[in-house]
């Protein structure tokens, strides 16, 4: 996959393209924006823009003002009541969101199940945002439907948010398309996540989900937030090394990615070539992601191998990602 830097911005950040696009069963005037394997179906008005390429089932009404709706879930490590989960979530928001203020907490219904609704405000890049979040327990998972809007726009958008919540569906997790293609060089316990039309091989652990015939080099781990790895290529018009390439990307990141913060830079080797690993954080609605973008040069091309995960689970899958980088080869 060869892209210009301007087109890489979204692809490099939180990119999972294995999305359930069928609109079967959508209410009139609504469309389905739900990733495969989720325990819910999110419908939004047809005028909203599908943003599932972010790695979260989501859509936005206005990208300029960050008016968003997101749906996600997580499987808790221990059994707790709904109120206990809500308390823990509220405490984490208070600890991490600047100028957090709880506006209200009340009983609600989500997808036919008992739920709790939180309304709270926080500062995002110097502007007040209001969050309206519905939280429910379903089949052992905690499901969160969150509306995110500038506070000065909240009253005018609240009716749309309510219409989305009213048609939200809780359901069994669907099956996802997956394959297990290998070749003679595939390391034990791994499979191919890249097509035959590229000059490299991306190998991933068999526990990760991929479709080697999709035409896109990517894989994700089947859990909430979809931790994912993607490979993209860029053909510079003149001489450009990895550091210069990332410097160009970072200029756009600082302008267009909410909460962008470069955390670390490290040297490593990928495919017997010197590579640079850039780790940074970014915010998407109420969620914070950590991204590790590994950049290297080969045959006058710049390659980015990008790992994205929710910050809380980034370290959990980092070992798998390092194994992918160690096994990455050019053909």
JOCOR-V482935 format. One record per pair of residues at least 24 apart in sequence whose ideal C-beta (glycine too) atoms are under 10 Angstrom apart, sorted by the first residue. I is the first residue (numbers start at 1). J is the second residue. Records with the same first field share a line. If there is no record, write none. Layout:
I: J  J
This chain:
1: 194  195  197  198  215  216  217  218  230  231  232  233  234
2: 198  232  233  234  235  301  302
3: 232  233  234  235  304
4: 234  235
5: 234  236  245  248  249  251  252  302
6: 248  252
7: 232  234
8: 232  233  234  245  248  249  252  302  304  306
9: 249  252  253  255  256  257
10: 51  53  54  256  257
11: 53  216  218  230  232  304  306
12: 230  232  249  252  253  257  291  293  304  306  308
13: 53  54  55  230  249  253  256  257  260  280  282  284  289  291  293  306  308
14: 51  53  54  55  56  225  226  228  230  257  282  284  287  289  291  306  308  309  310
15: 53  54  55  216  218  220  226  228  229  230  232  306  308
16: 52  53  54  55  56  209  216  218  219  220  225  226  227  228  229  230  308
17: 52  53  55  211  214  215  216  218  220  228  230
18: 52  55  176  177  178  209  210  211  214  216  218  219  220  226  228
19: 50  52  53  55  57
20: 52  57  174  176  177
21: 50  52
25: 169
26: 167
27: 163  166  167
29: 163
30: 163  164  167
31: 59
32: 57  59  169
33: 57  58  59  60  69  70  71  164
34: 58  71  169  171  174
35: 71  72  174  176  220  226
36: 173  174  175  176  177  178  209  220  222  226
37: 173  174  175  176  177  178  209  220  222  223  224  226
38: 71  72  73  141  143  170  171  173  174  176  224  226
39: 71  73  75  111  138  139  140  141  143  169  170  171  172  173  174  224
40: 71  72  73  110  111  136  138  141  143  144  145  168  169  170  171  173
41: 71  111  167  168  169  170  171  174
42: 69  70  71  72  145  164  167  168  169
43: 71  163  164  166  167  168  169
44: 69  71  160  163  164  167
45: 69  160  163  164
47: 160
48: 160  164
51: 284  285
52: 226
54: 226  284  285  287  289  308
55: 220  225  226  227  228  230  284  287  289  308  309  310
56: 146  224  225  226  284  285  287  289  310
57: 145  226
58: 146  148  284  285  287
59: 164
60: 148  285
61: 147  149  153  157  160  161
62: 149  150  153  157
63: 256
65: 127  129  149  150  152  153  157
66: 124  125  127  129  148  149  150  153  258  283  284  285
67: 129  147  148  149  150  153  154  156  157  160  161
68: 129  131  146  147  148  149  284  285  286
69: 132  145  146  147  148  149  157  160  161  164  165  168  285
70: 133  144  145  146  147  148  284  285  286  287
71: 110  134  143  144  145  146  164  168
72: 141  142  143  144  145  146  224  225  226  285  286  287  310
73: 136  138  139  140  141  142  143  144  145  170  173  223  224  225
74: 141  142  143  144  223  224  225  310  312  313
75: 139  140  141  142  223  224
76: 137  140  141  142
79: 137  140
80: 137  142
81: 137
82: 107  113  114  115  116  135  136  137  142
83: 116  135
85: 116  135  136  137  142  144
86: 115  116  117  118  133  135  136  142
87: 116
88: 142
89: 116  118  133  135  142  144  286
90: 116  118  120  133  135
92: 286  312
93: 118  120  122  131  133  286
94: 120  122
96: 122  283  286  288  311
97: 121  122  123  124  129  131  283  286  288
98: 122  123  124  125  126  259
99: 123  124  128  129
100: 131
101: 128  130
103: 130  131  132  151  154
104: 132
108: 132  133  134  135  136  145  165
109: 134  136  165  166  168
110: 134  135  136  137  138  143  144  145  165  166  168  169  170
111: 136  138  143  145  165  166  167  168  169  170  171
112: 136  138  168  169  170
113: 137  138  139  143  170
115: 143  144  145  165  168  170
117: 145  165
118: 144  146
119: 147  154  158
120: 286
121: 151  154
122: 148  151  286
123: 151
124: 148  150  151  258  259  283  285  286
125: 258  259  283
127: 151  152
128: 152  154
129: 153  154  285  286
130: 154  155  157  158
131: 285  286
132: 157  158  161  162  165
133: 285  286
134: 161  165  168
136: 168  170
137: 170
138: 170  171  172
139: 170  171  172  173
141: 170  173  224
142: 224
143: 168  170  224
144: 224  286  287
146: 285  286  287
147: 285  286
148: 284  285  286  287
149: 285
173: 222
176: 209  210  211  220  222
177: 209  210  211  213  214
178: 206  208  209  210  211  212  219  222
179: 209  210  211  212  213  214
180: 206  210  212
181: 210  211  212  213
182: 206  212
183: 331
185: 327  329  331
186: 327
187: 323  324  326  327
189: 323
190: 320  323  324  327
191: 219
192: 217  219
193: 217  218  219  220  229  230  231  324
194: 218  219  231  328  331
196: 331
198: 231  233  303  330  331
199: 233  298  299  301  303  329  330  331
200: 231  233  270  271  298  301  303  305  328  329  330  331
201: 231  271  327  328  329  330  331
202: 229  230  231  305  324  325  327  328  329
203: 323  324  326  327  328  329
204: 229  320  321  323  324  327
205: 317  319  320  321  323  324  327
207: 317  320
208: 317  320  321  324
217: 303  305
218: 306
219: 320  324
220: 308  309  317
221: 309  313  316  317  320  321
223: 309  310  313  316  317
224: 310  313
225: 287  289  308  309  310  311  312  313  314
226: 308  309  310
227: 289  290  307  308  309  310  313  314  316  317  318  320  321
228: 306  307  308  309  317  321
229: 292  294  305  306  307  308  309  317  320  321  324  325
230: 293  304  305  306  307  308
231: 294  303  304  305  306  324  328
232: 293  302  303  304  305  306
233: 298  299  301  302  303  304
234: 295  301  302  303  304
235: 299  300  301  302
236: 297  300  301  302
238: 300
239: 297  300
240: 297  300  301  302
241: 274  276  295  296  297  302
242: 267  273  274  275  276  277  278  294  295  296  297  302  303  304
243: 276  278  295
244: 295  302
245: 276  293  295  296  297  302  303  304
246: 276  278  280  293  295  302  304
247: 278
248: 302
249: 278  293  295  302  304
250: 278  280  293
253: 278  280  282  291  293
256: 282
257: 281  282  283  284  289  291
258: 282  283  284  285  288
259: 283  284  288  289
260: 291
261: 288  290
263: 290  291  292  311
264: 292
266: 292  294
268: 294  296  322  325  326
269: 296  325  326
270: 294  295  296  298  303  305  324  325  326  327  328  329  330
271: 296  298  303  305  325  326  327  328  329  330
272: 329  330
273: 297  298  303  328  330
275: 303  304  305  325  328
277: 305  307  322  325
278: 304  306
279: 307  314  318
281: 311  314
282: 308  311
283: 311
284: 310
287: 311  312
288: 312  314
289: 313  314
290: 314  315  318
292: 318  321  322  325
294: 321  322  324  325  328
296: 325  328  330
298: 330
299: 330
303: 328  330
